[in-house]
């Protein structure tokens, strides 16, 4: 084996289910995070059992594994897979671990094979103590060295163990999207990052897009009312649906810069409210809907206020589409999607205005009437009237200027968190 003998103790391929079962035991899903970690644990344990006594005092052990489903030309689905590494920071240390999930977009199997090879080398290189493990953000960016986003998307990364004690994986989820490694990433209410297709598979999905800076009585009530309407209209149960609080990169940035601490404030509050958080780079709603329908055939609903619906009808957002606004709506409502829209209070008259009162450009009126008549746009009139005049940016301004009236504009748990931790520049 030459020089490699001092570096690699074992390399193998369990190239069929029978071989894999014989080595690692049976499982329900061969391409899953659970299977990946079974493989890592097995191989790392064998290293320790066989080599620790003889060379463990001066050797750092690691194990790398991957489990991948190839592109299906029959069903026209891209390949995807899990890659992971378990390693010691120093000889004798407890191991640390990195798990990643990738979507492969090569048009031929050989392209995906080459992509996986490069990605695996990059992961092993980055995790080694003499290289990048002390800087997880740099490690993350290095994963696609010599690769292109057209070939691979990394939509989940999870760091764990003593080498990454200070790493917040929610921030790493944000960085995936921010650095263009993925168009979306997700973490659950308990703060754990999760692979999106696993979370959304065969689920009815309800999404609320907002800055959540901070969550207000309006944003919370909007979601609760939309959930009740969604369950009533489709007969789904809590177990059959998932609620997502979505923030786009634009929602998270001021003048193009993302304030990391501000993002974590919002993440902490949403997690305390039991919310699953989706971070995406899909500024246009039709792109978000197309993304979500990759993972489910169940109904999808987006909930919003009337101002957001008005913005959807602004044709400037569709200049890059050959078919303009018609093409965007065709993509958005191609499947079972609807919008639940709350009213607003008209500033000049103080009157409540709902979806049936919305005025759109003359040449779009028939299009809007079609959406209303066919239930693609539905009135959400159950949001409390006293909440319709609450806006996050006004609440944030009050927080920063010490105007205590903000406290009545947010749920009590949110108010307590902001005051206890001095979030958003709160003046006590």
C-alpha positions in Angstrom: 0.0 0.0 0.0 3.0 2.3 0.2 2.6 5.7 1.7 -1.2 5.3 2.1 -0.6 2.6 4.7 0.2 5.3 7.2 -3.0 7.1 6.5 -5.9 4.8 5.5 -6.5 1.5 7.4 -9.4 0.3 5.3 -11.4 1.2 2.2 -14.5 -0.7 1.0 -17.7 -0.5 -0.9 -20.9 -2.3 0.3 -22.2 -2.2 -3.2 -25.5 -4.0 -2.7 -28.3 -4.2 -0.1 -27.2 -7.7 0.8 -23.6 -6.7 1.5 -24.8 -3.6 3.3 -27.1 -5.6 5.6 -24.4 -8.2 6.3 -22.0 -5.5 7.4 -24.3 -2.9 9.1 -27.5 -4.7 9.8 -30.9 -4.3 8.1 -32.7 -0.9 7.8 -35.8 0.6 6.5 -34.1 3.2 4.3 -30.6 2.7 2.8 -30.2 6.3 1.8 -30.8 8.1 5.1 -29.1 9.9 7.8 -29.7 7.0 10.1 -27.9 4.6 7.7 -25.0 7.0 7.3 -24.5 7.2 11.0 -24.8 3.4 11.4 -22.0 3.1 8.9 -19.8 5.8 10.5 -20.3 4.3 14.0 -19.5 0.8 12.9 -16.3 1.7 11.0 -15.0 4.1 13.7 -15.7 1.5 16.4 -13.7 -1.1 14.5 -10.8 1.3 14.1 -10.7 1.9 17.9 -11.0 -1.8 18.7 -8.3 -2.8 16.3 -5.7 0.0 16.4 -6.2 2.2 19.5 -4.1 0.0 21.8 -1.2 -0.1 19.4 -1.1 3.4 17.8 -3.9 5.4 19.5 -1.5 7.5 21.6 -0.1 9.2 18.5 -2.8 8.7 15.9 -6.0 10.6 15.1 -8.6 8.2 13.8 -11.4 9.1 11.3 -14.0 7.3 9.3 -15.8 8.6 6.2 -18.9 7.1 4.7 -21.6 8.0 2.1 -24.9 6.4 1.0 -26.3 7.6 -2.3 -29.3 7.1 -4.5 -28.4 7.5 -8.2 -30.4 9.7 -10.6 -33.5 7.9 -11.9 -34.0 8.3 -15.6 -37.3 6.4 -15.4 -38.9 8.8 -12.9 -36.8 11.8 -14.0 -35.6 12.5 -10.5 -32.1 13.7 -9.5 -29.8 11.7 -7.3 -29.2 12.5 -3.7 -27.3 11.2 -0.8 -25.7 11.5 2.6 -22.0 12.0 3.3 -20.4 12.1 6.7 -17.1 12.0 8.7 -16.4 11.1 12.3 -12.9 12.1 13.5 -10.7 12.9 16.5 -9.4 16.4 16.9 -6.4 15.0 18.9 -5.2 11.5 19.6 -7.5 10.0 22.3 -10.2 12.6 22.0 -13.9 11.9 21.9 -14.9 12.0 18.2 -16.6 14.8 16.4 -18.9 14.4 13.4 -20.1 16.2 10.3 -23.2 15.0 8.4 -24.3 16.6 5.1 -27.1 15.9 2.6 -26.7 16.7 -1.1 -28.9 16.8 -4.1 -27.0 15.8 -7.3 -28.0 17.5 -10.6 -25.7 15.8 -13.1 -27.3 14.7 -16.3 -25.3 11.5 -16.4 -24.3 9.1 -13.6 -20.6 9.7 -14.2 -21.1 13.4 -13.5 -22.6 12.6 -10.1 -19.9 10.1 -9.4 -17.2 12.7 -10.1 -19.1 15.2 -8.0 -19.3 12.8 -5.0 -15.6 12.1 -5.3 -14.6 15.7 -5.1 -17.1 16.5 -2.4 -15.8 13.5 -0.3 -12.2 14.6 -0.6 -13.2 18.2 0.3 -15.0 17.0 3.4 -12.2 14.8 4.6 -9.7 17.6 3.9 -11.7 20.2 5.8 -12.4 18.0 8.8 -8.7 17.2 9.4 -7.3 19.0 12.4 -4.4 20.6 10.4 -6.9 22.2 8.0 -10.3 23.8 8.5 -12.3 22.2 11.4 -11.5 25.2 13.6 -13.4 27.5 11.1 -16.7 25.7 10.3 -17.8 28.6 8.0 -14.6 28.3 5.9 -15.0 24.5 5.9 -18.5 24.8 4.7 -17.5 27.1 1.8 -14.6 24.8 0.9 -16.9 21.8 0.3 -17.7 23.0 -3.2 -14.1 23.7 -4.3 -13.8 22.6 -7.9 -17.6 22.1 -8.1 -20.5 24.2 -9.4 -23.9 24.8 -8.0 -25.4 23.5 -11.2 -24.0 20.1 -10.3 -24.6 19.8 -6.5 -26.7 21.4 -3.8 -25.9 21.0 -0.1 -29.2 21.5 1.7 -28.2 20.3 5.2 -25.1 20.3 7.3 -24.8 19.3 10.9 -21.7 19.7 13.1 -21.5 17.9 16.5 -18.9 16.8 19.1 -16.1 18.5 21.0 -14.5 20.1 17.9 -17.7 22.1 17.3 -18.9 23.0 20.8 -19.4 26.6 19.9 -21.1 26.0 16.5 -24.8 26.9 16.2 -26.1 24.7 13.4 -29.0 27.2 12.8 -26.4 29.7 11.7 -24.7 27.1 9.5 -28.2 26.5 7.8 -28.3 30.2 7.1 -24.7 30.2 5.7 -25.7 27.3 3.3 -28.2 29.6 1.6 -26.2 32.8 2.0 -23.2 31.3 0.2 -25.2 29.7 -2.5 -24.6 26.1 -1.6 -28.4 25.7 -1.3 -31.5 27.6 -2.1 -33.1 26.6 1.2 -32.3 25.1 4.6 -34.5 24.2 7.6 -34.3 23.8 11.3 -37.0 22.5 13.7 -38.5 24.1 16.8 -35.9 22.3 18.9 -33.1 24.0 17.0 -31.9 21.0 15.1 -31.2 21.2 11.4 -33.1 18.8 9.3 -33.1 17.5 5.8 -35.9 19.2 3.9 -37.3 16.3 1.9 -37.5 14.2 5.1 -39.5 16.9 6.9 -41.9 17.7 4.0 -42.4 14.2 2.6 -46.1 13.6 2.0 -47.1 16.5 4.3 -49.6 19.2 3.7 -47.6 22.5 4.1 -48.6 25.8 5.6 -46.1 28.7 5.2 -46.0 32.2 6.6 -43.4 34.5 5.2 -42.3 37.4 7.4 -39.3 39.2 8.8 -40.4 38.1 12.3 -38.4 41.0 13.7 -40.0 40.4 16.1 -43.0 38.1 15.8 -46.1 40.1 16.6 -49.7 39.4 17.7 -50.6 39.8 14.1 -48.1 37.3 12.7 -49.0 34.7 15.4 -52.7 35.1 14.9 -52.4 35.0 11.2 -50.8 31.6 11.3 -53.2 30.2 13.8 -56.3 31.4 11.8 -54.8 30.1 8.5 -54.1 26.7 10.2 -57.7 26.4 11.3 -58.9 27.3 7.8 -56.5 24.9 6.1 -57.6 22.0 8.4 -61.3 22.9 7.8 -60.9 23.2 4.0 -58.8 20.0 3.4 -59.7 17.8 6.4 -56.0 17.3 7.3 -54.9 16.7 10.9 -52.0 18.1 12.8 -50.0 15.0 12.1 -50.5 15.3 8.4 -49.3 18.9 8.1 -46.3 20.9 8.9 -46.2 24.7 9.6 -43.2 26.7 8.4 -42.1 30.2 9.4 -40.1 31.3 6.3 -37.5 34.0 6.1 -35.8 34.9 2.8 -32.3 36.3 2.6 -33.9 39.6 1.8 -36.0 39.4 5.0 -32.7 38.8 6.9 -30.6 41.6 5.4 -30.2 45.3 5.7 -28.6 46.8 2.7 -27.3 43.4 1.7 -25.6 42.6 5.0 -26.9 39.9 7.4 -26.6 40.6 11.1 -25.9 37.2 12.6 -26.9 38.1 16.1 -30.2 39.6 14.9 -30.9 36.4 13.0 -30.2 34.3 16.0 -32.6 36.5 18.1 -35.3 35.7 15.7 -34.4 32.0 15.5 -34.5 31.8 19.3 -37.9 33.4 19.6 -39.5 31.3 16.8 -38.1 28.1 18.3 -39.5 29.1 21.7 -42.9 29.5 20.0 -42.6 25.9 18.6 -42.1 27.1 15.0 -40.2 25.2 12.3 -38.0 27.7 10.4 -37.3 27.7 6.6 -34.6 29.9 5.3 -34.8 30.4 1.5 -33.5 32.4 -1.4 -36.8 32.3 -3.2 -37.9 35.9 -3.2 -40.7 35.2 -5.7 -43.6 33.2 -4.3 -43.9 31.0 -7.5 -40.3 29.8 -7.0 -41.1 29.0 -3.3 -44.2 27.0 -4.4 -42.3 25.1 -7.1 -39.6 24.2 -4.5 -42.2 22.9 -2.0 -44.0 20.8 -4.5 -40.8 18.9 -5.2 -41.3 17.2 -1.8 -45.1 16.6 -1.5 -48.2 16.0 -3.5 -50.4 17.2 -0.6 -52.0 20.7 -0.6 -49.8 23.7 0.1 -51.1 27.0 1.5 -49.3 30.3 2.0 -50.7 32.9 4.4 -50.2 36.6 4.2 -51.7 40.0 4.7 -53.4 42.0 1.9 -50.3 44.2 1.3 -48.3 41.0 0.3 -51.0 39.9 -2.1 -50.9 43.4 -3.7 -47.2 43.0 -4.2 -47.7 39.6 -5.9 -49.6 41.5 -8.6 -46.8 43.9 -9.2 -45.5 43.0 -12.6 -42.0 44.3 -12.1 -41.2 41.1 -10.2 -41.7 39.0 -13.4 -39.7 41.0 -15.9 -37.2 38.1 -16.2 -40.0 35.6 -17.2 -40.9 35.4 -21.0 -44.5 34.9 -20.0 -44.5 37.6 -17.3 -47.0 37.5 -14.5 -49.1 34.9 -16.3 -46.2 32.5 -16.4 -45.5 33.1 -12.7 -49.1 32.4 -11.7 -49.2 29.3 -13.9 -46.2 27.9 -12.1 -47.5 29.0 -8.7 -51.0 27.5 -9.0 -50.1 24.5 -11.2 -50.8 22.2 -8.3 -53.0 22.3 -5.2 -51.9 25.7 -3.8 -53.9 28.5 -2.3 -53.3 31.8 -0.5 -55.1 32.6 2.8 -55.1 36.4 2.9 -56.1 38.6 5.9 -57.6 42.0 5.5 -55.9 45.3 6.2 -56.9 48.6 7.7 -57.0 51.4 5.0 -54.8 54.2 6.3 -56.8 57.1 5.0 -60.3 55.9 5.8 -59.7 53.5 8.7 -61.9 50.9 7.0 -61.2 47.2 6.8 -60.3 46.1 3.2 -60.3 42.4 2.2 -59.6 40.3 -0.8 -62.9 41.1 -2.5 -62.0 44.8 -2.2 -58.5 44.6 -3.6 -57.9 46.8 -6.7 -55.5 45.5 -9.3 -54.5 47.0 -12.6 -57.3 47.0 -15.1 -55.7 44.4 -17.4 -55.3 42.0 -14.5 -58.8 42.1 -13.1 -60.0 39.0 -15.0 -56.9 37.1 -13.8 -57.6 38.1 -10.2 -61.3 37.3 -10.5 -60.3 33.8 -11.8 -58.1 33.2 -8.7 -60.9 34.3 -6.4 -63.6 32.3 -8.1 -61.6 29.1 -8.1 -60.4 29.4 -4.5 -56.8 30.0 -5.2 -57.1 33.2 -3.1 -59.2 32.9 0.0 -60.3 35.5 2.5 -59.0 35.0 6.0 -61.4 37.2 8.0 -60.9 35.6 11.4 -57.7 37.5 12.3 -58.5 39.8 15.1 -59.3 43.4 14.0 -57.1 44.9 16.7 -54.1 43.1 15.3 -54.4 44.3 11.7 -52.7 47.6 12.5 -49.6 45.9 14.0 -46.5 46.0 11.9 -43.1 44.5 12.9 -41.0 47.4 11.8 -43.1 49.8 14.0 -42.7 47.4 16.9 -39.0 47.2 16.4 -38.8 51.0 16.3 -40.6 51.2 19.6 -38.4 48.6 21.2 -35.2 50.5 20.2 -36.6 53.9 21.5 -37.8 52.6 24.8 -41.5 53.1 24.0 -43.1 50.5 26.2 -46.3 50.3 24.2 -44.6 47.6 22.1 -45.2 45.1 24.9 -48.9 44.9 24.1 -48.2 44.3 20.4 -46.4 40.9 20.8 -47.3 37.7 22.6 -46.3 37.6 26.3 -43.6 34.9 25.8 -42.0 37.1 23.1 -42.1 40.1 25.3 -40.5 38.2 28.2 -37.7 36.9 26.0 -36.9 40.4 24.5 -36.8 42.0 27.9 -34.9 39.2 29.6 -32.1 39.0 27.0 -32.2 42.6 25.8 -33.0 41.5 22.2 -33.2 43.9 19.2 -31.5 46.7 21.2 -34.3 46.8 23.8 -34.0 49.7 26.2 -35.1 48.6 29.7 
